[in-house]
Amino acid sequence: MMLAEQRERAASTTVPGDEPWPNASVLADVEADIAALTQAAKAKEITVSTLLQLLPDLERRRDELKLERGRHSKTRQQTASLSVDTIEDFRGLPIERQQALILHSLSAVLIHPAGRGARRFDPSLIEPVWH
C-alpha cells in the first residue's frame, strides 16, 4: 500500500528534489559584490571604513543564502532517500529504514470497530491515513 501511495504521489506532484536551488544566482551576485568591495579596498578605490560599513550586510545575506542552500540540499537528499521502487527493495532494507519510510508516508492508521458477534480479522476495517 505504501509503495502504491508513493508512486501515486510522485506521479501527481513534482518532486522538490528535482528542482535546482532557485537562489543560486542571488548568492553568486552577493559573493561577487563582496569580492568587488574587497578588491576595491585593496586597490584603494574605497576606504576601509566604507568597506566595513558595507560588508556586514552583504556577509549576513551571504550566510543566510548559504544556510538556505544547505536546507534545500538536505531536503533533496531526504526526498531521494525516502523512496523505494519495488517491494524487493523495501524488504532488503534494514527494519529501521523500513520504519522511516512508513512513518514518512503515514500519519495514522484507523482501526474501525468489528461489531458484535464473531470477531474475525477483517482487513477492510483498517484505514491508512496518508500525509
Secondary structure, DSSP 8 states (H G I E B T S, - for coil): -HHHHHHHHHHHS--GGGS--TTHHHHHHHHHHHHHHHHHHHTTSS-HHHHHHHHHHHHHHHHHHHHHHHHHHHHHHHHHHT--SSHHHHHTS-HHHHHHHHHHHEEEEEE----SS-----GGGEEEEE-
